[in-house]
Each structure stands twice: as structure tokens, then as C-alpha cells.
Amino acid sequence: MLLASLGVCIPEIIMNGGIEYMSLLDIEVQSALRDLKTAQKALDNAAKVWEGVTELYGRDDQIEQWRQLKQYFPQSVHDAVARKT
């Protein structure tokens, strides 16, 4: 079971701002789960605050770090992204 799950696991976001991105997303998701706002509003808010984190650490640097990180994602994730584009 554990070994099978490795094919769909996504690595932790280990990059500048990774903790901030996930903490801010968690706050927004929790607010939607508690019916304090709609899921769409929560995701819109998360996108807005993520832009601030991206600008803080530098968009070009974040893009390069993301390129490096995504190579560790499992093939199933790459396949799913390819189907959506």
C-alpha cells in the first residue's frame, strides 16, 4: 500500500516561501470548510496572497525553483497536467 502510494505522492514544496504558500492556502481552505466563505472566494483569496509571496521572493527565482521542484513529481502528475493542456 505504501509503496503504491509513492506513484501519486507530490513532494513537499521546498522552495523559498513554501511554508508561507501552504500556510496561507490552509487558512483559506479552513475558512471555506467552516462556511465562513465560499470555496471559490477562498481560492481567489489564496491566489491573491500567493501573488504577494511570489513578489516577495522574486517571480523569476520562484519560476526557476518551481522548475527544479516539479521534476520530482511522479509521472502520474505529469500525465494529468499534460491531459489538461
C-alpha positions as CSV (number, residue, x, y, z in Angstrom):
1,M,0.0,0.0,0.0
2,L,2.7,2.5,1.0
3,L,4.8,1.7,-2.0
4,A,1.9,2.0,-4.4
5,S,1.1,5.5,-3.0
6,L,4.5,6.7,-3.9
7,G,3.4,6.9,-7.5
8,V,0.9,9.6,-6.7
9,C,2.6,11.5,-3.9
10,I,3.7,15.0,-4.5
11,P,6.8,16.3,-2.7
12,E,6.6,19.0,-0.2
13,I,7.0,22.5,-1.6
14,I,10.6,23.0,-0.6
15,M,11.4,26.4,-2.0
16,N,11.6,30.0,-0.9
17,G,8.2,30.8,0.5
18,G,7.0,27.2,0.5
19,I,5.8,27.4,4.1
20,E,4.1,30.7,3.5
21,Y,2.3,29.4,0.4
22,M,1.0,26.3,2.2
23,S,0.0,28.1,5.5
24,L,-1.9,30.8,3.5
25,L,-3.7,28.1,1.5
26,D,-4.5,26.2,4.7
27,I,-6.1,29.3,6.2
28,E,-8.3,29.9,3.2
29,V,-9.3,26.2,2.9
30,Q,-10.2,26.1,6.6
31,S,-12.4,29.2,6.2
32,A,-14.3,27.6,3.4
33,L,-14.7,24.3,5.3
34,R,-16.1,26.3,8.3
35,D,-18.6,28.0,5.9
36,L,-17.0,31.4,6.5
37,K,-16.7,32.0,2.8
38,T,-17.4,30.1,-0.4
39,A,-14.7,27.7,-1.8
40,Q,-14.3,30.0,-4.8
41,K,-13.8,33.0,-2.6
42,A,-11.2,31.1,-0.5
43,L,-9.3,30.0,-3.6
44,D,-9.5,33.6,-5.0
45,N,-8.1,34.9,-1.7
46,A,-5.3,32.3,-1.7
47,A,-4.3,33.2,-5.3
48,K,-4.1,36.9,-4.3
49,V,-1.9,36.3,-1.2
50,W,0.2,33.8,-3.1
51,E,1.0,36.6,-5.6
52,G,2.3,38.6,-2.7
53,V,4.6,35.8,-1.6
54,T,5.8,35.3,-5.2
55,E,6.6,39.0,-5.5
56,L,8.4,39.0,-2.1
57,Y,10.7,36.2,-3.2
58,G,11.0,37.3,-6.8
59,R,8.9,35.9,-9.6
60,D,11.8,34.8,-11.8
61,D,13.5,33.0,-8.9
62,Q,10.2,31.3,-7.9
63,I,9.7,30.1,-11.5
64,E,13.2,28.6,-11.6
65,Q,12.7,26.9,-8.2
66,W,9.4,25.5,-9.3
67,R,11.0,24.1,-12.5
68,Q,13.5,22.3,-10.3
69,L,10.9,21.0,-7.9
70,K,8.4,19.7,-10.4
71,Q,11.0,17.2,-11.8
72,Y,10.5,15.2,-8.6
73,F,6.7,14.9,-9.1
74,P,5.5,11.4,-10.1
75,Q,4.8,10.6,-13.7
76,S,1.1,10.3,-13.0
77,V,1.1,14.0,-12.1
78,H,3.0,15.0,-15.2
79,D,0.5,12.9,-17.3
80,A,-2.5,14.6,-15.6
81,V,-1.1,18.0,-16.3
82,A,-0.4,17.1,-19.9
83,R,-4.0,16.0,-20.4
84,K,-5.3,19.3,-19.2
85,T,-3.1,21.4,-21.5
